[in-house]
Amino acid sequence: TMGAQNRGPGPDYFAYNSGGYLERSDDKGQTWQRTDIPELDVYSSCSSPWSYDQLPDGTVIRAFAMRKTAEDPFFNRVVAVMTRNGRSAQVVDVMGNVPDFMFTEETLVHVTSTGVIWMLTRVHDADSERNNHNLWQAVSCDGGLSWDSKPTLINIGRSPASGLIQLNDGRIVLVAGYRGGANCGIHALVSEDEGLTWRYDRRIGLRQDGHGFDLGYARAIKLKDETIVTIYYYSTADEVKTEKQ
């Protein structure tokens, strides 16, 4: 297993996450041996529950968002942590110092059938127009040792986390909260090359009656007949009106 550790409290915070660790069991989960990952023991680091996957050779990979120093006001670095034995880990930089962007969180990791790794990371931007399309993609073709240094902007619309499903024919469906423009709601994108490119011409609006941008965090599962079931949080204008009354 690989996880993040709560080290709070800190300046101006009730609690914060800093540090990461490995845990390995050699007796079918009866006991566990823990190994801390020193590179993650910074002022603040965190990892989302959909930020890990496994490579064809058995390597487990998980992404962490980090602050470089205590003085940094936002997460400004994303790293990949990899282990094959649960006793030691390798930490590799994926994203950092993205120009004009000021906050990084919630990373989704997927390993394709050919072993290519890609990450989608939510990025906040002071520019409201760009902030409508704030999922960035990074790709590694060598098992996570090196990454594309110029992540590609994924046009899904200020998505806070996403649900990812792979269909039987290999296509990938990304379900996410769309927080931009007049059609706030839950949208889906399809990729025919396991996430390397996306069919924006086939964007699917599952529902578009959301009230404002406070919605999303979609989680999805695939049933036996390939029906995709999605859970998310949401509010409509009528619900907000009723709540205020």
ZALUM-267827 format. One record per residue: residue number from 1; chain; z, y, x of N, C-alpha, C in turn. Coordinates in steps of 0.05 Angstrom, whole numbers. Example, Ala and Ser with C-alpha at 12.3 -4.5 7.8 and 13.67 -1.06 7.14 Angstrom:
<rs>
+-----+------+--------+--------+--------+--------+--------+--------+--------+--------+--------+
: pos : unit :   n.pz :   n.py :   n.px :  ca.pz :  ca.py :  ca.px :   c.pz :   c.py :   c.px :
+-----+------+--------+--------+--------+--------+--------+--------+--------+--------+--------+
:   1 :    A :    156 :   -114 :    264 :    156 :    -90 :    246 :    156 :    -66 :    264 :
:   2 :    A :    142 :    -45 :    257 :    143 :    -21 :    273 :    157 :      1 :    258 :
+-----+------+--------+--------+--------+--------+--------+--------+--------+--------+--------+
</rs>
This chain:
<rs>
+-----+------+--------+--------+--------+--------+--------+--------+--------+--------+--------+
: pos : unit :   n.pz :   n.py :   n.px :  ca.pz :  ca.py :  ca.px :   c.pz :   c.py :   c.px :
+-----+------+--------+--------+--------+--------+--------+--------+--------+--------+--------+
:   1 :    A :      0 :    -24 :     17 :      0 :      0 :      0 :      0 :     25 :     18 :
:   2 :    A :     -8 :     48 :      6 :     -8 :     73 :     20 :      0 :     95 :      1 :
:   3 :    A :     19 :    111 :      8 :     29 :    131 :    -11 :     37 :    157 :      2 :
:   4 :    A :     44 :    177 :    -15 :     54 :    202 :     -6 :     84 :    203 :    -11 :
:   5 :    A :     97 :    219 :      4 :    127 :    221 :      3 :    135 :    248 :     -7 :
:   6 :    A :    155 :    249 :    -25 :    167 :    274 :    -34 :    188 :    283 :    -14 :
:   7 :    A :    185 :    307 :     -3 :    204 :    317 :     17 :    218 :    343 :      7 :
:   8 :    A :    216 :    350 :    -18 :    227 :    375 :    -28 :    257 :    377 :    -24 :
:   9 :    A :    268 :    401 :    -29 :    255 :    426 :    -36 :    245 :    441 :    -12 :
:  10 :    A :    230 :    463 :    -17 :    220 :    480 :      5 :    220 :    509 :     -4 :
:  11 :    A :    212 :    527 :     13 :    213 :    556 :      6 :    197 :    562 :    -20 :
:  12 :    A :    210 :    573 :    -39 :    198 :    581 :    -65 :    189 :    557 :    -82 :
:  13 :    A :    198 :    533 :    -75 :    190 :    510 :    -90 :    215 :    493 :    -97 :
:  14 :    A :    214 :    481 :   -120 :    236 :    462 :   -127 :    233 :    437 :   -110 :
:  15 :    A :    208 :    428 :   -107 :    202 :    404 :    -90 :    173 :    405 :    -82 :
:  16 :    A :    167 :    392 :    -61 :    139 :    390 :    -52 :    135 :    364 :    -38 :
:  17 :    A :    110 :    356 :    -36 :    103 :    331 :    -23 :     95 :    336 :      6 :
:  18 :    A :    106 :    321 :     24 :     97 :    322 :     52 :    101 :    295 :     65 :
:  19 :    A :     81 :    286 :     78 :     83 :    261 :     92 :     69 :    239 :     77 :
:  20 :    A :     63 :    217 :     91 :     51 :    194 :     79 :     59 :    169 :     94 :
:  21 :    A :     55 :    146 :     82 :     65 :    121 :     95 :     48 :     97 :     87 :
:  22 :    A :     51 :     76 :    102 :     40 :     50 :     95 :     63 :     31 :     89 :
:  23 :    A :     58 :     12 :     71 :     77 :     -9 :     67 :     62 :    -36 :     67 :
:  24 :    A :     73 :    -56 :     81 :     60 :    -82 :     83 :     80 :   -103 :     76 :
:  25 :    A :     71 :   -123 :     61 :     88 :   -146 :     55 :     74 :   -172 :     65 :
:  26 :    A :     90 :   -188 :     79 :     80 :   -214 :     89 :     92 :   -237 :     74 :
:  27 :    A :    107 :   -231 :     52 :    119 :   -253 :     36 :    113 :   -249 :      6 :
:  28 :    A :     88 :   -242 :      0 :     79 :   -239 :    -28 :     95 :   -219 :    -44 :
:  29 :    A :    102 :   -197 :    -30 :    115 :   -175 :    -44 :    145 :   -177 :    -46 :
:  30 :    A :    157 :   -197 :    -34 :    187 :   -199 :    -36 :    200 :   -178 :    -19 :
:  31 :    A :    190 :   -173 :      4 :    200 :   -151 :     22 :    177 :   -135 :     33 :
:  32 :    A :    182 :   -111 :     41 :    161 :    -92 :     50 :    170 :    -79 :     76 :
:  33 :    A :    151 :    -75 :     94 :    156 :    -61 :    119 :    141 :    -35 :    118 :
:  34 :    A :    155 :    -13 :    123 :    144 :     14 :    120 :    137 :     26 :    147 :
:  35 :    A :    114 :     39 :    148 :    106 :     54 :    172 :     97 :     82 :    164 :
:  36 :    A :    111 :    102 :    174 :    103 :    130 :    168 :     78 :    137 :    183 :
:  37 :    A :     63 :    156 :    171 :     38 :    166 :    183 :     44 :    194 :    194 :
:  38 :    A :     49 :    198 :    220 :     58 :    224 :    230 :     39 :    247 :    224 :
:  39 :    A :     13 :    241 :    224 :     -7 :    263 :    220 :     -5 :    276 :    193 :
:  40 :    A :      8 :    262 :    174 :     11 :    273 :    147 :     37 :    288 :    143 :
:  41 :    A :     54 :    288 :    163 :     80 :    300 :    161 :     78 :    330 :    167 :
:  42 :    A :     65 :    344 :    149 :     60 :    373 :    152 :     77 :    387 :    130 :
:  43 :    A :     73 :    413 :    128 :     89 :    428 :    108 :     85 :    417 :     80 :
:  44 :    A :     60 :    411 :     73 :     55 :    400 :     46 :     30 :    383 :     47 :
:  45 :    A :     31 :    359 :     35 :      8 :    342 :     32 :     11 :    326 :      7 :
:  46 :    A :    -11 :    319 :     -6 :     -9 :    303 :    -31 :    -35 :    287 :    -34 :
:  47 :    A :    -33 :    268 :    -53 :    -56 :    250 :    -58 :    -56 :    243 :    -87 :
:  48 :    A :    -79 :    242 :    -99 :    -82 :    235 :   -127 :    -85 :    205 :   -131 :
:  49 :    A :    -78 :    194 :   -154 :    -79 :    165 :   -158 :   -106 :    153 :   -158 :
:  50 :    A :   -128 :    169 :   -160 :   -155 :    158 :   -159 :   -168 :    164 :   -132 :
:  51 :    A :   -152 :    169 :   -112 :   -163 :    178 :    -86 :   -166 :    155 :    -66 :
:  52 :    A :   -167 :    130 :    -74 :   -169 :    108 :    -55 :   -189 :     87 :    -64 :
:  53 :    A :   -198 :     71 :    -45 :   -217 :     49 :    -50 :   -215 :     30 :    -26 :
:  54 :    A :   -231 :      9 :    -27 :   -231 :    -11 :     -6 :   -260 :    -16 :      4 :
:  55 :    A :   -264 :    -16 :     31 :   -290 :    -20 :     43 :   -296 :    -50 :     43 :
:  56 :    A :   -322 :    -57 :     47 :   -329 :    -86 :     47 :   -314 :   -102 :     69 :
:  57 :    A :   -306 :    -89 :     91 :   -292 :   -104 :    112 :   -262 :   -106 :    107 :
:  58 :    A :   -253 :    -96 :     84 :   -224 :    -98 :     77 :   -209 :    -73 :     83 :
:  59 :    A :   -220 :    -54 :     97 :   -206 :    -29 :    103 :   -199 :    -14 :     77 :
:  60 :    A :   -175 :     -5 :     75 :   -166 :     11 :     52 :   -167 :     40 :     61 :
:  61 :    A :   -179 :     57 :     44 :   -182 :     85 :     50 :   -170 :    101 :     28 :
:  62 :    A :   -156 :    122 :     36 :   -144 :    141 :     16 :   -147 :    169 :     26 :
:  63 :    A :   -152 :    188 :      8 :   -155 :    216 :     15 :   -130 :    231 :     10 :
:  64 :    A :   -123 :    250 :     28 :   -100 :    267 :     24 :   -109 :    296 :     27 :
:  65 :    A :    -99 :    314 :     10 :   -103 :    343 :     13 :    -78 :    354 :     27 :
:  66 :    A :    -82 :    372 :     47 :    -60 :    381 :     64 :    -61 :    411 :     68 :
:  67 :    A :    -38 :    422 :     74 :    -37 :    449 :     86 :    -35 :    445 :    116 :
:  68 :    A :    -49 :    462 :    131 :    -48 :    460 :    160 :    -22 :    469 :    172 :
:  69 :    A :    -11 :    491 :    160 :     15 :    502 :    170 :     31 :    511 :    146 :
:  70 :    A :     57 :    517 :    151 :     74 :    527 :    129 :     65 :    554 :    119 :
:  71 :    A :     50 :    569 :    136 :     42 :    595 :    128 :     17 :    595 :    110 :
:  72 :    A :      2 :    573 :    109 :    -21 :    571 :     92 :    -13 :    571 :     63 :
:  73 :    A :    -24 :    589 :     46 :    -16 :    590 :     18 :    -28 :    568 :      1 :
:  74 :    A :    -49 :    555 :     10 :    -62 :    534 :     -6 :    -69 :    510 :     12 :
:  75 :    A :    -74 :    488 :     -2 :    -86 :    465 :     12 :   -113 :    473 :     23 :
:  76 :    A :   -118 :    468 :     48 :   -144 :    477 :     59 :   -155 :    455 :     78 :
:  77 :    A :   -147 :    431 :     74 :   -157 :    409 :     91 :   -156 :    383 :     75 :
:  78 :    A :   -177 :    367 :     77 :   -177 :    341 :     64 :   -182 :    320 :     87 :
:  79 :    A :   -166 :    299 :     88 :   -169 :    279 :    108 :   -172 :    252 :     95 :
:  80 :    A :   -184 :    233 :    109 :   -186 :    205 :    101 :   -167 :    189 :    118 :
:  81 :    A :   -150 :    173 :    106 :   -131 :    156 :    120 :   -140 :    127 :    115 :
:  82 :    A :   -144 :    112 :    137 :   -155 :     85 :    135 :   -137 :     65 :    150 :
:  83 :    A :   -134 :     41 :    138 :   -119 :     20 :    150 :   -131 :     -7 :    143 :
:  84 :    A :   -130 :    -26 :    162 :   -139 :    -53 :    157 :   -117 :    -73 :    157 :
:  85 :    A :    -94 :    -65 :    169 :    -72 :    -85 :    172 :    -46 :    -76 :    159 :
:  86 :    A :    -45 :    -51 :    149 :    -21 :    -42 :    136 :      1 :    -34 :    156 :
:  87 :    A :     -5 :    -36 :    182 :     15 :    -29 :    202 :      9 :     -3 :    216 :
:  88 :    A :    -17 :      4 :    218 :    -25 :     28 :    232 :    -48 :     41 :    216 :
:  89 :    A :    -51 :     67 :    219 :    -71 :     82 :    204 :    -87 :    101 :    222 :
:  90 :    A :   -111 :    105 :    214 :   -128 :    125 :    228 :   -133 :    148 :    209 :
:  91 :    A :   -129 :    173 :    218 :   -133 :    196 :    202 :   -157 :    212 :    212 :
:  92 :    A :   -176 :    217 :    194 :   -201 :    231 :    201 :   -205 :    255 :    183 :
:  93 :    A :   -213 :    277 :    194 :   -218 :    301 :    178 :   -244 :    297 :    161 :
:  94 :    A :   -243 :    305 :    136 :   -266 :    304 :    119 :   -276 :    332 :    111 :
:  95 :    A :   -257 :    348 :    101 :   -264 :    376 :     94 :   -243 :    394 :    105 :
:  96 :    A :   -251 :    418 :    113 :   -233 :    438 :    122 :   -247 :    465 :    127 :
:  97 :    A :   -232 :    486 :    123 :   -243 :    513 :    127 :   -269 :    517 :    112 :
:  98 :    A :   -270 :    509 :     87 :   -293 :    514 :     70 :   -295 :    544 :     64 :
:  99 :    A :   -316 :    558 :     72 :   -318 :    587 :     70 :   -314 :    596 :     41 :
: 100 :    A :   -296 :    616 :     37 :   -292 :    630 :     12 :   -277 :    613 :     -9 :
: 101 :    A :   -270 :    588 :     -2 :   -255 :    572 :    -21 :   -225 :    572 :    -13 :
: 102 :    A :   -208 :    572 :    -32 :   -180 :    577 :    -26 :   -161 :    555 :    -34 :
: 103 :    A :   -170 :    534 :    -47 :   -151 :    513 :    -55 :   -166 :    487 :    -59 :
: 104 :    A :   -155 :    465 :    -50 :   -167 :    439 :    -53 :   -146 :    420 :    -64 :
: 105 :    A :   -154 :    404 :    -83 :   -135 :    385 :    -95 :   -152 :    362 :   -107 :
: 106 :    A :   -138 :    342 :   -118 :   -149 :    320 :   -134 :   -176 :    309 :   -123 :
: 107 :    A :   -174 :    289 :   -107 :   -198 :    277 :    -94 :   -203 :    250 :   -106 :
: 108 :    A :   -228 :    245 :   -112 :   -238 :    219 :   -122 :   -253 :    205 :   -100 :
: 109 :    A :   -247 :    180 :    -94 :   -260 :    165 :    -72 :   -274 :    141 :    -84 :
: 110 :    A :   -299 :    136 :    -75 :   -314 :    113 :    -84 :   -330 :    101 :    -60 :
: 111 :    A :   -329 :     75 :    -58 :   -345 :     60 :    -38 :   -368 :     46 :    -52 :
: 112 :    A :   -393 :     52 :    -43 :   -416 :     40 :    -56 :   -419 :     11 :    -48 :
: 113 :    A :   -438 :     -3 :    -61 :   -442 :    -31 :    -54 :   -453 :    -35 :    -26 :
: 114 :    A :   -464 :    -14 :    -14 :   -474 :    -16 :     14 :   -453 :     -6 :     34 :
: 115 :    A :   -430 :      2 :     25 :   -409 :     10 :     43 :   -408 :     40 :     48 :
: 116 :    A :   -426 :     56 :     36 :   -425 :     85 :     39 :   -401 :     95 :     23 :
: 117 :    A :   -386 :    114 :     35 :   -363 :    125 :     22 :   -369 :    154 :     14 :
: 118 :    A :   -362 :    160 :    -11 :   -364 :    188 :    -19 :   -339 :    197 :    -33 :
: 119 :    A :   -333 :    223 :    -29 :   -310 :    236 :    -42 :   -319 :    259 :    -59 :
: 120 :    A :   -306 :    262 :    -82 :   -309 :    286 :    -98 :   -282 :    300 :    -98 :
: 121 :    A :   -281 :    325 :    -90 :   -257 :    341 :    -88 :   -258 :    366 :   -104 :
: 122 :    A :   -238 :    371 :   -120 :   -236 :    395 :   -136 :   -229 :    419 :   -118 :
: 123 :    A :   -244 :    440 :   -119 :   -240 :    464 :   -102 :   -238 :    489 :   -120 :
: 124 :    A :   -218 :    504 :   -115 :   -215 :    530 :   -129 :   -229 :    552 :   -112 :
: 125 :    A :   -241 :    571 :   -126 :   -256 :    592 :   -113 :   -250 :    618 :   -127 :
: 126 :    A :   -247 :    639 :   -111 :   -242 :    665 :   -123 :   -267 :    676 :   -138 :
: 127 :    A :   -290 :    666 :   -132 :   -315 :    674 :   -146 :   -316 :    658 :   -173 :
: 128 :    A :   -314 :    672 :   -195 :   -312 :    658 :   -221 :   -338 :    643 :   -228 :
: 129 :    A :   -361 :    653 :   -219 :   -386 :    639 :   -225 :   -387 :    613 :   -210 :
: 130 :    A :   -380 :    613 :   -184 :   -381 :    588 :   -169 :   -358 :    569 :   -179 :
: 131 :    A :   -337 :    581 :   -189 :   -314 :    565 :   -197 :   -321 :    548 :   -221 :
: 132 :    A :   -343 :    554 :   -235 :   -352 :    538 :   -257 :   -363 :    511 :   -248 :
: 133 :    A :   -369 :    508 :   -222 :   -381 :    484 :   -212 :   -366 :    476 :   -186 :
: 134 :    A :   -341 :    467 :   -189 :   -325 :    465 :   -166 :   -316 :    437 :   -158 :
: 135 :    A :   -334 :    418 :   -161 :   -330 :    392 :   -148 :   -348 :    390 :   -123 :
: 136 :    A :   -337 :    385 :   -100 :   -352 :    383 :    -76 :   -353 :    354 :    -67 :
: 137 :    A :   -376 :    346 :    -56 :   -380 :    318 :    -48 :   -383 :    316 :    -17 :
: 138 :    A :   -369 :    297 :     -6 :   -372 :    290 :     23 :   -379 :    261 :     25 :
: 139 :    A :   -396 :    255 :     45 :   -407 :    227 :     47 :   -402 :    217 :     76 :
: 140 :    A :   -395 :    192 :     78 :   -393 :    179 :    104 :   -409 :    153 :    104 :
: 141 :    A :   -425 :    149 :    124 :   -442 :    125 :    126 :   -432 :    106 :    149 :
: 142 :    A :   -410 :    112 :    161 :   -400 :     96 :    183 :   -371 :     87 :    179 :
: 143 :    A :   -364 :     81 :    155 :   -337 :     71 :    149 :   -315 :     91 :    150 :
: 144 :    A :   -322 :    117 :    147 :   -303 :    139 :    146 :   -297 :    151 :    173 :
: 145 :    A :   -311 :    143 :    194 :   -306 :    155 :    221 :   -317 :    183 :    223 :
: 146 :    A :   -339 :    189 :    209 :   -350 :    216 :    209 :   -360 :    222 :    181 :
: 147 :    A :   -361 :    248 :    174 :   -368 :    257 :    147 :   -388 :    279 :    148 :
: 148 :    A :   -403 :    281 :    127 :   -421 :    304 :    123 :   -405 :    329 :    123 :
: 149 :    A :   -411 :    347 :    141 :   -394 :    372 :    144 :   -402 :    393 :    124 :
: 150 :    A :   -422 :    389 :    108 :   -430 :    409 :     88 :   -430 :    396 :     61 :
: 151 :    A :   -406 :    394 :     48 :   -405 :    380 :     22 :   -424 :    393 :      2 :
: 152 :    A :   -434 :    376 :    -16 :   -453 :    385 :    -36 :   -438 :    392 :    -62 :
: 153 :    A :   -444 :    416 :    -73 :   -431 :    424 :    -97 :   -440 :    407 :   -121 :
: 154 :    A :   -422 :    395 :   -135 :   -428 :    378 :   -158 :   -425 :    395 :   -183 :
: 155 :    A :   -446 :    397 :   -199 :   -447 :    415 :   -222 :   -436 :    401 :   -247 :
: 156 :    A :   -409 :    399 :   -249 :   -397 :    387 :   -272 :   -379 :    408 :   -286 :
: 157 :    A :   -372 :    430 :   -273 :   -358 :    451 :   -287 :   -328 :    451 :   -286 :
: 158 :    A :   -317 :    460 :   -264 :   -288 :    465 :   -261 :   -272 :    440 :   -270 :
: 159 :    A :   -280 :    417 :   -262 :   -268 :    393 :   -271 :   -241 :    387 :   -258 :
: 160 :    A :   -220 :    384 :   -273 :   -194 :    375 :   -261 :   -192 :    345 :   -262 :
: 161 :    A :   -201 :    332 :   -242 :   -201 :    303 :   -240 :   -222 :    290 :   -258 :
: 162 :    A :   -229 :    266 :   -252 :   -252 :    254 :   -266 :   -247 :    224 :   -270 :
: 163 :    A :   -261 :    213 :   -290 :   -261 :    184 :   -294 :   -288 :    173 :   -284 :
: 164 :    A :   -287 :    151 :   -268 :   -311 :    140 :   -256 :   -314 :    111 :   -265 :
: 165 :    A :   -339 :    105 :   -274 :   -345 :     78 :   -283 :   -371 :     69 :   -270 :
: 166 :    A :   -373 :     44 :   -261 :   -398 :     33 :   -251 :   -408 :     12 :   -272 :
: 167 :    A :   -433 :     16 :   -281 :   -445 :     -2 :   -300 :   -455 :    -27 :   -287 :
: 168 :    A :   -462 :    -47 :   -303 :   -471 :    -72 :   -292 :   -497 :    -70 :   -276 :
: 169 :    A :   -514 :    -50 :   -283 :   -539 :    -46 :   -269 :   -536 :    -29 :   -244 :
: 170 :    A :   -512 :    -21 :   -237 :   -507 :     -6 :   -212 :   -504 :     23 :   -216 :
: 171 :    A :   -512 :     34 :   -239 :   -509 :     63 :   -244 :   -480 :     70 :   -246 :
: 172 :    A :   -474 :     95 :   -239 :   -446 :    105 :   -241 :   -445 :    127 :   -262 :
: 173 :    A :   -425 :    127 :   -278 :   -420 :    147 :   -298 :   -395 :    162 :   -290 :
: 174 :    A :   -397 :    189 :   -289 :   -374 :    206 :   -282 :   -367 :    222 :   -308 :
: 175 :    A :   -343 :    218 :   -318 :   -333 :    232 :   -342 :   -313 :    252 :   -333 :
: 176 :    A :   -316 :    277 :   -342 :   -298 :    298 :   -332 :   -295 :    320 :   -353 :
: 177 :    A :   -274 :    336 :   -350 :   -270 :    359 :   -367 :   -287 :    382 :   -358 :
: 178 :    A :   -303 :    392 :   -376 :   -321 :    415 :   -370 :   -307 :    440 :   -378 :
: 179 :    A :   -300 :    457 :   -359 :   -285 :    481 :   -364 :   -301 :    507 :   -361 :
: 180 :    A :   -327 :    505 :   -361 :   -342 :    529 :   -357 :   -360 :    536 :   -380 :
: 181 :    A :   -365 :    562 :   -385 :   -384 :    570 :   -405 :   -373 :    566 :   -433 :
: 182 :    A :   -393 :    567 :   -452 :   -385 :    565 :   -481 :   -382 :    537 :   -491 :
: 183 :    A :   -389 :    517 :   -475 :   -389 :    489 :   -484 :   -366 :    474 :   -471 :
: 184 :    A :   -342 :    486 :   -470 :   -319 :    472 :   -459 :   -315 :    445 :   -474 :
: 185 :    A :   -310 :    425 :   -458 :   -306 :    399 :   -471 :   -306 :    376 :   -451 :
: 186 :    A :   -313 :    353 :   -459 :   -314 :    329 :   -442 :   -343 :    321 :   -438 :
: 187 :    A :   -352 :    322 :   -413 :   -380 :    317 :   -406 :   -382 :    292 :   -388 :
: 188 :    A :   -406 :    281 :   -386 :   -411 :    258 :   -369 :   -437 :    263 :   -353 :
: 189 :    A :   -437 :    254 :   -328 :   -461 :    254 :   -312 :   -467 :    225 :   -303 :
: 190 :    A :   -493 :    220 :   -298 :   -501 :    193 :   -289 :   -514 :    195 :   -262 :
: 191 :    A :   -507 :    176 :   -244 :   -519 :    174 :   -218 :   -533 :    147 :   -216 :
: 192 :    A :   -558 :    147 :   -206 :   -573 :    123 :   -203 :   -573 :    112 :   -175 :
: 193 :    A :   -558 :    126 :   -157 :   -556 :    117 :   -129 :   -527 :    116 :   -120 :
: 194 :    A :   -510 :    108 :   -138 :   -481 :    105 :   -133 :   -467 :    130 :   -124 :
: 195 :    A :   -475 :    153 :   -135 :   -460 :    177 :   -130 :   -472 :    196 :   -110 :
: 196 :    A :   -493 :    188 :    -96 :   -505 :    205 :    -75 :   -520 :    228 :    -88 :
: 197 :    A :   -532 :    224 :   -111 :   -545 :    246 :   -126 :   -539 :    241 :   -156 :
: 198 :    A :   -542 :    263 :   -172 :   -534 :    262 :   -200 :   -556 :    272 :   -218 :
: 199 :    A :   -559 :    260 :   -241 :   -580 :    267 :   -260 :   -570 :    290 :   -279 :
: 200 :    A :   -573 :    314 :   -269 :   -564 :    337 :   -284 :   -581 :    341 :   -309 :
: 201 :    A :   -606 :    330 :   -309 :   -623 :    332 :   -332 :   -614 :    314 :   -354 :
: 202 :    A :   -595 :    297 :   -348 :   -585 :    278 :   -369 :   -555 :    281 :   -373 :
: 203 :    A :   -545 :    306 :   -370 :   -517 :    311 :   -376 :   -511 :    304 :   -405 :
: 204 :    A :   -489 :    291 :   -409 :   -481 :    282 :   -436 :   -456 :    298 :   -444 :
: 205 :    A :   -458 :    312 :   -467 :   -435 :    326 :   -478 :   -421 :    308 :   -498 :
: 206 :    A :   -399 :    295 :   -490 :   -385 :    277 :   -508 :   -372 :    293 :   -530 :
: 207 :    A :   -361 :    316 :   -524 :   -352 :    335 :   -544 :   -351 :    362 :   -531 :
: 208 :    A :   -356 :    383 :   -547 :   -359 :    410 :   -536 :   -346 :    431 :   -553 :
: 209 :    A :   -323 :    423 :   -565 :   -308 :    441 :   -582 :   -281 :    448 :   -571 :
: 210 :    A :   -279 :    448 :   -544 :   -253 :    454 :   -531 :   -246 :    483 :   -533 :
: 211 :    A :   -220 :    489 :   -536 :   -211 :    516 :   -537 :   -203 :    525 :   -508 :
: 212 :    A :   -220 :    541 :   -496 :   -215 :    550 :   -469 :   -218 :    528 :   -448 :
: 213 :    A :   -206 :    533 :   -425 :   -210 :    515 :   -402 :   -188 :    495 :   -399 :
: 214 :    A :   -167 :    496 :   -414 :   -144 :    478 :   -409 :   -149 :    451 :   -423 :
: 215 :    A :   -164 :    435 :   -409 :   -171 :    408 :   -419 :   -181 :    391 :   -396 :
: 216 :    A :   -184 :    365 :   -401 :   -196 :    348 :   -381 :   -179 :    325 :   -372 :
: 217 :    A :   -178 :    321 :   -345 :   -164 :    298 :   -333 :   -172 :    272 :   -346 :
: 218 :    A :   -198 :    267 :   -347 :   -208 :    243 :   -361 :   -203 :    218 :   -344 :
: 219 :    A :   -195 :    197 :   -358 :   -193 :    170 :   -346 :   -210 :    152 :   -363 :
: 220 :    A :   -226 :    134 :   -350 :   -245 :    118 :   -365 :   -243 :     89 :   -357 :
: 221 :    A :   -248 :     71 :   -376 :   -250 :     42 :   -371 :   -276 :     32 :   -384 :
: 222 :    A :   -286 :      9 :   -375 :   -310 :     -3 :   -386 :   -302 :    -29 :   -400 :
: 223 :    A :   -311 :    -32 :   -425 :   -307 :    -56 :   -440 :   -328 :    -77 :   -433 :
: 224 :    A :   -325 :   -101 :   -443 :   -343 :   -123 :   -436 :   -372 :   -117 :   -444 :
: 225 :    A :   -376 :   -102 :   -466 :   -403 :    -95 :   -475 :   -413 :    -70 :   -462 :
: 226 :    A :   -399 :    -60 :   -441 :   -405 :    -36 :   -426 :   -400 :    -10 :   -442 :
: 227 :    A :   -387 :    -12 :   -464 :   -377 :     13 :   -477 :   -356 :     26 :   -459 :
: 228 :    A :   -359 :     52 :   -455 :   -340 :     67 :   -438 :   -320 :     81 :   -457 :
: 229 :    A :   -294 :     75 :   -452 :   -273 :     88 :   -467 :   -259 :    108 :   -449 :
: 230 :    A :   -256 :    133 :   -459 :   -245 :    154 :   -442 :   -220 :    166 :   -456 :
: 231 :    A :   -200 :    171 :   -440 :   -175 :    184 :   -449 :   -174 :    211 :   -434 :
: 232 :    A :   -166 :    232 :   -448 :   -165 :    259 :   -436 :   -145 :    276 :   -452 :
: 233 :    A :   -138 :    299 :   -442 :   -122 :    317 :   -458 :   -140 :    340 :   -467 :
: 234 :    A :   -133 :    352 :   -490 :   -153 :    369 :   -503 :   -140 :    386 :   -525 :
: 235 :    A :   -151 :    408 :   -531 :   -143 :    424 :   -555 :   -168 :    439 :   -566 :
: 236 :    A :   -168 :    441 :   -592 :   -190 :    456 :   -605 :   -179 :    483 :   -615 :
: 237 :    A :   -196 :    501 :   -623 :   -188 :    527 :   -633 :   -170 :    524 :   -658 :
: 238 :    A :   -177 :    506 :   -676 :   -160 :    502 :   -699 :   -133 :    492 :   -692 :
: 239 :    A :   -131 :    474 :   -673 :   -105 :    464 :   -665 :    -88 :    485 :   -652 :
: 240 :    A :   -100 :    503 :   -636 :    -85 :    525 :   -624 :    -76 :    544 :   -645 :
: 241 :    A :    -93 :    550 :   -665 :    -86 :    568 :   -687 :    -62 :    557 :   -703 :
: 242 :    A :    -63 :    532 :   -709 :    -41 :    519 :   -724 :    -15 :    520 :   -708 :
: 243 :    A :    -17 :    515 :   -682 :      7 :    515 :   -665 :     20 :    542 :   -664 :
: 244 :    A :      4 :    563 :   -663 :     15 :    591 :   -662 :     28 :    598 :   -688 :
: 245 :    A :     18 :    588 :   -711 :     30 :    594 :   -737 :     57 :    580 :   -740 :
+-----+------+--------+--------+--------+--------+--------+--------+--------+--------+--------+
</rs>
